[in-house]
Amino acid sequence: MVINEVRQREDVRIIQKAVQQPQQGQWTNWDSAIQRSLTWKDIWQMAPLRISFLIRSVYDLLPSNANLVRWGKKDDPTCRLCHGRQTTEHVLSSCKVALSQGRYTWRHNRVLQDFASVISTAKGQSNPPSPSFTIFTTEGGARKWCGRSSNTASNQRKGLLDGCVDWEVSADLLEWNKHPEVIRRTTLRLTL
């Protein structure tokens, strides 16, 4: 009973001290954060710079203007775009100007645009002819069966969409007028 009381008091003292520390106490604000399951296998497969960025972003140790001012490397903590305080959170997802200019979604949109254009081009091409069947016969003609020859290149399927005629291409890009309703009506945006 005495040991539990001492532990509780020590825990309270540690939390009070951590809350007062701007960087080391960041973990006290993680109650509402989305849990990310990161296994050792994931960590070992990551590039060292990616791990460094991940850890430094969690503890707000990236060189944002606010941190550079705190470290004595810069005089002005404001964002060049919106003139608000430039923190790591602000840079990664909260700058209103960057959001309105599409800077957070630019890379995603370029990749999506390439996919959509390649698929649209493939859709416009005629489908390959259906594979022809060969009648196989055992020596002496005792048994016959129908099948496809596996060694001819023309009978092999070239892609996932070969032979499909009932598919549509849609993307959530500005230049595409037709995209799924669920994408069009969303109010979601990136968050840190």
PEHUBEL-V515791 format. One record per residue. N is the residue number from 1. SS is DSSP state (hx for helix, st for strand, lp for the rest). Layout:
# PEHUBEL-V515791
<<N | SS> <N | SS>>
This chain:
# PEHUBEL-V515791
<<1 | lp> <2 | hx> <3 | hx> <4 | hx> <5 | hx> <6 | hx> <7 | hx> <8 | hx> <9 | hx> <10 | hx> <11 | hx> <12 | hx> <13 | hx> <14 | hx> <15 | hx> <16 | hx> <17 | hx> <18 | hx> <19 | hx> <20 | hx> <21 | lp> <22 | lp> <23 | lp> <24 | lp> <25 | lp> <26 | hx> <27 | hx> <28 | hx> <29 | hx> <30 | hx> <31 | hx> <32 | hx> <33 | lp> <34 | lp> <35 | lp> <36 | lp> <37 | lp> <38 | lp> <39 | lp> <40 | hx> <41 | hx> <42 | hx> <43 | hx> <44 | hx> <45 | hx> <46 | lp> <47 | lp> <48 | hx> <49 | hx> <50 | hx> <51 | hx> <52 | hx> <53 | hx> <54 | hx> <55 | hx> <56 | hx> <57 | hx> <58 | hx> <59 | lp> <60 | lp> <61 | lp> <62 | lp> <63 | lp> <64 | lp> <65 | hx> <66 | hx> <67 | hx> <68 | hx> <69 | hx> <70 | hx> <71 | lp> <72 | lp> <73 | lp> <74 | lp> <75 | lp> <76 | lp> <77 | lp> <78 | st> <79 | lp> <80 | lp> <81 | lp> <82 | lp> <83 | lp> <84 | lp> <85 | st> <86 | lp> <87 | lp> <88 | hx> <89 | hx> <90 | hx> <91 | hx> <92 | hx> <93 | hx> <94 | hx> <95 | lp> <96 | hx> <97 | hx> <98 | hx> <99 | hx> <100 | hx> <101 | lp> <102 | lp> <103 | lp> <104 | lp> <105 | lp> <106 | hx> <107 | hx> <108 | hx> <109 | hx> <110 | hx> <111 | hx> <112 | hx> <113 | hx> <114 | hx> <115 | hx> <116 | hx> <117 | hx> <118 | hx> <119 | hx> <120 | hx> <121 | hx> <122 | hx> <123 | hx> <124 | hx> <125 | lp> <126 | lp> <127 | lp> <128 | lp> <129 | lp> <130 | lp> <131 | lp> <132 | lp> <133 | lp> <134 | st> <135 | st> <136 | st> <137 | st> <138 | lp> <139 | lp> <140 | lp> <141 | lp> <142 | lp> <143 | lp> <144 | st> <145 | st> <146 | st> <147 | st> <148 | lp> <149 | lp> <150 | lp> <151 | lp> <152 | lp> <153 | hx> <154 | hx> <155 | hx> <156 | lp> <157 | lp> <158 | lp> <159 | lp> <160 | lp> <161 | lp> <162 | lp> <163 | lp> <164 | lp> <165 | lp> <166 | lp> <167 | lp> <168 | lp> <169 | lp> <170 | lp> <171 | lp> <172 | lp> <173 | lp> <174 | lp> <175 | lp> <176 | lp> <177 | lp> <178 | lp> <179 | lp> <180 | lp> <181 | hx> <182 | hx> <183 | hx> <184 | hx> <185 | lp> <186 | lp> <187 | lp> <188 | lp> <189 | lp> <190 | lp> <191 | lp> <192 | lp>>
